[in-house]
Each structure stands twice: as structure tokens, then as C-alpha cells.
């Protein structure tokens, strides 16, 4: 019996126009440039990965789920496994899709990059920091969307219910996403669709509330991307306002059948984890943690300093997060703190300094 249903039932897009084996594995396996989804779905590479999930142990690339299961009792793997009969799954055609709708986004999160945020793309273009031969993700998405949409709609011919996990950028800020949802409603497919959104919680206006009426869709699950509380949250997901997020969260909760807060955890916010944990408990919202691997200098595992510079071990342990403390510096990479300092300082002329939001961490990083 397979240990994970994900690559058997879910199609994953990427920000480069290729397809991936999973969003939680590290490193990813990706399709060849220009490869059609049907070819990828039945490719040797993806089938070999599926076979690796039938062995006694999960492959090394799946350690994120293993750690999440150890710390939180569940993971992306276990959540998807609950939805299927593992003895009867097949990979004829996906019943689930994980769709990256380009990079349109209103924020410039420090853990993110230009491929997932048009605001970061704009900042880096202004500062001359865009990578050589950078391809605009919006242009890539526009080129592939017509074919990709056909592949997605094909799933309704195979399955009574289709699950769509919609990412960006910021999906609820993206007119293409809203237009696609409207198309599903008009095509009378909404009632057969389980929607999953990853959103930064900055958008919850009347138009969105009307479009996401739970009476229209089979099920709506909303994942809120929040990495801290208060002022620090505004710096980490740069451009957000905490007061506005607190106003929007109840609206988004009413729009959904299920809601979670998802925290991207790295060097910049490990000290904020206890506070976020308390906020979630107070508001009865489940917290899920995703370990940051890229950029490498923000990864907990690559930290080259004293772990206690970043967070107090006893405080993390008290909240049940001792395993994350033990990850700090596990794969020590000399120069990681200097690389992080250099990256933060490269935005000095365009973003507010860290010391205005977290003077302690600013002192640790010397920024």
C-alpha cells in the first residue's frame, strides 16, 4: 500500500510553467520545459516517485511531512490520505489541482521572491536586483493558461468532485482567479468543486464575499498565510496591516467551511512562533507550520550562529516546538547570517528597517 496519495491524485503547476511532483517535497521533481501535462502525468520520473512511496520508509524528499507529523500530528500527506482509499487509488487523471496563477500580489514577503510576487518583482527591478534573463511569471502563465485550463476542466469528466488549490501571488487580488471562479459558476461546476485558497488575508471585500458564497461551492477551505502577530507580521509580509488582517479574518472564516493559519517558518520568525501559537489558540484557529528551505540563508537548518540568538529553547519547548529549536543550525552553512544581512540591506532604500518592528532581531542580524 502506498504511504502517500498525493502524486497519484494531484496535479501541481509551478511558477516556471512546468509541473511538479508535490508542493511539500524538497527538492521537487519537475517536468521538462515544454512537456505537456499528460506526458508528465504518465512520465517515468513521476511514476518512479510514486513507486518510492510504496517502500517501508518515506523518501528523504518527504522530510517536511515527517517533521510536521512528529510536531503537529498531521501533515499535507496525512490530510490528503484521509480523503481517499489508499488501496484503490489510481493515477488515470487528477481529481485535485494545485494551481499557481502567476505572480500578481500586493505584498512583498521576505520569505518570498519575484516569481511569486509582482510587488517584489517591481522592487527588485527598481533596485536592479532581478536575476539575469528573468522571465515575467505573468507572461509565462498567460502563455500556458489556455491549455492548463483545459487539463483542469478535463478532471470533471473523470471525477464527480474536483479539488482546486489556488495559489499566486495573492489569489483574491488576482482578476484572472476571480474570472475563473466566475466561469466555473456559470458552467454549473461550482457545486462539484472543493476550493482551497492560500491567501494573505488582505482581501475580503464584498465582491469576493459574493463570489465565495458557501452555498455555491461544494466546500471551501481557506489557508491564511500569516507568520507572526502585530507589527512584526507587517514587516514579514511587507505591505500588510495587522489591524486590517484582524478585521478580515472573521469575514474569511464565515466564507469557509474550514480555515487554518499557515506559518512559513525560518530564521526571521522562529522567535514569533509562540506568539502566533497563542493567537491561534485564542481565536480557535488551527496552526500549520511549513519549514522554509529557500532562500537558503533564511532556513533554520542553515543558520551559522548560536541558536539562542534567534529564540529561547525553553519558550519553544513550552509551546511544543522543541523539534524546531533542534533544527536550528543542523546543516550549518558558514556565511548564512551575512547573506541574510546583505539581502535585507539591499532593500534599505525601499522598505522600512527591521529595527522598527523587531529591534532584538535587528541587533542579532546587525541590520
Order of alpha helices (4+ residues) and beta strands (2+ residues): alpha-beta-beta-alpha-alpha-alpha-alpha-beta-beta-alpha-alpha-beta-alpha-beta-alpha-beta-alpha-beta-alpha-beta-alpha-beta-alpha-alpha-alpha-alpha-alpha
